[in-house]
Amino acid sequence: MNILFLLIPLSLILLSLAVWAFFWAVKHDQFEDLEGPAYSILFDDEDEVKKPTAEDSDQSEK
């Protein structure tokens, strides 16, 4: 029975910590775009197109 005097305040502290973390995440827009990062791995990054230079054309002729 004495353990309840420890567990009840401990559970209230953990609950208040979880509620604070939830409101912090909402305030800092952590839930703004839930689908974007999931779809971003499906698409390739656009590579920069390398324009041929005079050195490249000279080397390819050799």
Backbone bond lengths (Angstrom), bond angles and torsions (degrees), N, CA, C in turn:
res aa  C-N    CA-C-N  psi(-1)  N-CA   C-N-CA  omega(-1)  CA-C   N-CA-C  phi
1 M - - - 1.447 - - 1.531 111.09 -
2 N 1.300 117.49 -33.55 1.456 120.74 -179.19 1.519 111.89 -67.79
3 I 1.329 117.17 -24.88 1.462 120.22 -179.51 1.525 111.12 -65.91
4 L 1.332 117.53 -25.80 1.463 120.84 178.08 1.522 111.71 -63.78
5 F 1.315 117.67 -29.54 1.460 120.76 177.20 1.521 111.35 -67.70
6 L 1.310 117.23 -20.78 1.454 121.42 175.99 1.528 111.25 -94.92
7 L 1.317 117.36 -42.08 1.463 120.98 -173.90 1.529 113.31 -72.15
8 I 1.304 118.50 -36.98 1.470 120.48 -178.52 1.530 110.96 -65.86
9 P 1.333 120.58 -50.26 1.478 118.49 176.48 1.524 112.51 -63.88
10 L 1.330 117.55 -36.54 1.453 120.55 178.22 1.526 111.34 -63.06
11 S 1.333 116.75 -41.62 1.461 119.39 178.39 1.525 111.46 -67.92
12 L 1.315 117.96 -35.37 1.463 120.76 177.47 1.529 110.92 -67.42
13 I 1.318 116.99 -37.80 1.462 120.48 176.87 1.523 110.50 -65.44
14 L 1.320 117.61 -44.22 1.466 120.96 179.03 1.528 111.60 -65.46
15 L 1.327 116.59 -37.52 1.462 120.59 177.43 1.519 110.72 -64.98
16 S 1.319 116.74 -44.45 1.462 118.75 179.72 1.526 110.77 -66.51
17 L 1.313 118.30 -34.23 1.461 121.58 175.77 1.527 111.24 -64.85
18 A 1.322 117.45 -41.37 1.464 121.25 178.66 1.527 111.33 -66.86
19 V 1.312 117.76 -40.32 1.467 121.35 177.99 1.522 110.08 -65.73
20 W 1.337 117.18 -42.20 1.467 120.78 177.29 1.526 110.80 -61.45
21 A 1.340 117.72 -43.54 1.469 121.38 -179.77 1.524 110.71 -63.67
22 F 1.326 117.54 -38.58 1.459 120.94 178.35 1.526 110.98 -63.85
23 F 1.323 117.52 -48.17 1.460 119.97 -179.29 1.524 111.82 -67.82
24 W 1.322 117.46 -32.91 1.470 120.47 174.71 1.523 110.46 -62.74
25 A 1.346 116.53 -43.86 1.456 120.59 -179.62 1.526 111.07 -64.77
26 V 1.312 117.56 -39.15 1.466 120.34 178.28 1.526 110.17 -67.40
27 K 1.314 117.19 -41.40 1.464 121.15 -178.82 1.527 111.79 -65.26
28 H 1.317 117.66 -33.39 1.463 121.72 -177.57 1.532 112.27 -97.55
29 D 1.330 117.22 22.11 1.471 125.14 173.82 1.532 113.67 56.14
30 Q 1.307 117.20 39.02 1.459 120.46 177.95 1.531 111.43 -73.85
31 F 1.324 117.91 -21.08 1.462 121.87 -178.73 1.522 111.60 -107.12
32 E 1.326 117.71 18.93 1.464 121.42 -174.73 1.521 112.10 -68.19
33 D 1.316 118.17 -50.49 1.469 121.52 -176.43 1.521 108.27 -127.71
34 L 1.328 115.98 96.42 1.455 119.77 -177.02 1.525 112.61 -85.83
35 E 1.342 118.25 -25.03 1.456 120.27 -175.94 1.519 113.58 -95.29
36 G 1.306 118.74 -24.03 1.460 122.19 -176.52 1.515 114.15 -58.04
37 P 1.334 119.31 -52.11 1.459 119.49 -179.84 1.530 113.02 -64.03
38 A 1.319 117.47 -29.58 1.458 119.67 179.68 1.526 111.46 -69.17
39 Y 1.326 116.40 -37.39 1.462 119.62 179.74 1.528 112.88 -83.52
40 S 1.320 117.71 -19.21 1.461 119.31 -176.32 1.518 112.54 -67.20
41 I 1.328 118.23 -24.12 1.461 119.38 179.52 1.520 112.13 -76.99
42 L 1.323 116.78 -14.67 1.457 119.93 -178.65 1.520 112.83 -82.21
43 F 1.316 117.16 -20.81 1.452 121.29 -175.65 1.517 110.33 -103.49
44 D 1.335 115.61 139.74 1.453 120.34 177.52 1.519 109.54 -75.04
45 D 1.315 114.21 148.35 1.462 118.58 173.09 1.517 107.83 -72.98
46 E 1.312 115.33 142.54 1.458 118.86 178.43 1.521 108.53 -75.43
47 D 1.320 115.29 121.02 1.458 119.94 178.54 1.519 109.51 -79.02
48 E 1.311 114.76 146.06 1.453 118.58 176.59 1.523 108.17 -71.85
49 V 1.306 115.37 133.30 1.455 120.57 179.75 1.515 107.68 -78.92
50 K 1.328 114.89 123.41 1.453 119.30 -179.01 1.518 108.26 -86.83
51 K 1.315 114.95 122.37 1.459 119.72 178.96 1.526 108.41 -81.47
52 P 1.324 116.45 135.06 1.474 118.26 179.52 1.525 110.75 -67.00
53 T 1.304 114.07 138.62 1.459 119.94 178.65 1.519 108.83 -108.27
54 A 1.306 115.71 176.06 1.467 120.42 -179.45 1.524 110.32 -64.74
55 E 1.309 118.66 -36.45 1.456 121.20 179.17 1.522 111.32 -64.80
56 D 1.336 117.24 -39.29 1.456 120.27 -179.73 1.529 111.02 -64.75
57 S 1.312 117.71 -40.42 1.458 120.00 -179.13 1.525 110.43 -70.25
58 D 1.337 117.97 -32.92 1.452 120.93 177.78 1.515 111.13 -67.97
59 Q 1.306 117.47 -39.35 1.455 121.78 -178.26 1.517 111.43 -71.80
60 S 1.339 117.75 -33.70 1.450 120.05 -178.51 1.537 111.14 -73.59
61 E 1.298 117.51 -24.21 1.459 120.67 179.43 1.527 112.01 -76.49
62 K 1.316 117.65 -23.79 1.472 120.75 -177.19 1.455 112.34 -77.60
